[in-house]
Amino acid sequence: MRPVKLLLDLLYPPKCPFCGRVLERGEEGWCAACQRDLPWTEPGEGKTVEGCALCLSPLWYKDGVRDGVRRYKFGGGRGHAALFGELMAQCLQDRWDGPVDLVAWVPLHPKRKKKRGYDQAELLARRVGELSGLPAEPALEKIRATAVQSQAGENEARRANVQGAYRALPGLDLTGKRVVLVDDVATSGATLAQCAAALREAGAETVVGLTLARAR
Ligand SMILES: [Zn+2]
């Protein structure tokens, strides 16, 4: 082990992003208990999202997964993108056999990105692209700030909340492209549906949603 890494590990012992426990010797990235016990989805349990051929997620959004996403988004845990993106890339590889040209993501509003310091979906998309050998490029922009979707209430309210909030980047031509659309969590699917519509309007032939977790 390099001395610098050894020192950093002593000062900031690496923790499991899901349960927060300090990792034991031999555990890399996440703990053995979470690897075994997290609420994994089955291959047939993809979510139906309007405008998406399929929406894939390796995990259900509950228990430790919910805590992990919270740490990632609000606890400054941007480093968790490495592991989360790896789980998503694996899920895509296992469950989608169609061709893909591009990895895009559901963008934060620029103001929120500035406040948080990073765009959580962008980091996941870039990691998925890196591991899958696909380009990850900005394709969408958020043109209207919205209430936080997790506080927007029922499905109807969620749809109304994101209506017209996203569009493809001006001048972007996605004619014939097969796009993977990344976000952290799929709840009602309203945000993904809006973004898929914007991608298809720009010419995308197929959109496949990919999130770390999905709500039941
Ligand atoms: Zn754990």
Residues whose N, C-alpha, C, O or C-beta is under 5 A from the ligand:
A	BS01	ZN	C16 F18 C19 G20 C31 C34
